[in-house]
Amino acid sequence: MDYLIEARDLKVKRGGKTVLDLDNLGVQKGQVLAVIGPNGAGKSTLLLALSRLIKPSGGQIFFAGKPIEDESALTYRRRIALVLQEALLLDTTVFNNAAAGLKFRRIPRQEIRQRVGEWLFRLGVEHLKDRKASSLSGGEAQRVSLARALTLEPDLLLLDEPFSALDAPTRSRLLYDFHNLLVETGITTVFVTHDLDEALLLGDQVGVLLGGNLRQLGPPQKVFSAPKDRDVAAFVGVETVLAGTVVDAREGQLVVDVDGLKLEAVGDLTAGQAVMLCLRPEDITLWPDGYESSKTGFPLSSARNRIHGRIERIAPQGPLVRVQVDCGFHLAALVTRTSLQDLDLSVGKSVSATFKASAVHLIPR
């Protein structure tokens, strides 16, 4: 495969301990790779290795098919740009900050004015060009930091959680604008984050880094809906994970026994296979017991799976509400605030939790 940057058998040690151990990780030209993982997973270490700011203890990194050691560190770094979590700006104007890298490279003055003006405009901070950087808000400072990187017209853009320090409204606006810029420019990008929404919005591919190891790599929807193992499932928000056994398998239609409860699923597995049954909370619909259509007398769900339980906890989760149901095991569901009120869901209430067979993800164990 034609990768712009690729790490093979990459190992990084710190204090005698291996903190990063990757078999293979490649990013194609024009692709955006989101690397997700908890704090301490090795995400920032990966970026520092890709930017040649730390030396790996083993393996190789290739850029455009050639080992990065084939050229000097300075020559290599002129082809990339790195944006950190904190916008480290110089004590000068916005314009001079955005122009700093170009001045170091002795770019002609007229070209500097043109490039800086373009990127300040595209990032919505052109009107601040004469303001001192110290007077900027967090969101404005990060936009200037991004402009400084993008004026360099890098072949590869590396981002280390650049949106995490921003307040929610500022972060949302900047994410939306930055997503549009990546689509328009096609700049090959690797960014690391622990925020799943950022990965879903920006990433063409998502890599899950846990304990220094790349546990799964693929399109965002594939990684989030079909995690490879239990640890990945837990990190990407699959809250309900149940041990079960496939007891019937016919033409891709499966029946899984979970402690005597028979649940339908789809997949290419065989009867007798032990599995972990995974459910995302947004795929579960809750109905108060006995809730029926006034016209037909039948339940208002066509989902094949129905589990009875009792609500044991309700808590806000962003714009939604997380409802935990005791079904003999803990089942988590996400509902809108409107649904919570319309269905009169409350702690202690008996409910039916329904979900489609296609919503079930099975992990062999």
Summary of the structure (lengths in Angstrom):
residues: 365
radius of gyration: 24.7
end to end distance: 31.2
largest distance: 76.8
contacts: 1141
relative contact order: 0.11
helix: 30%
strand: 37%
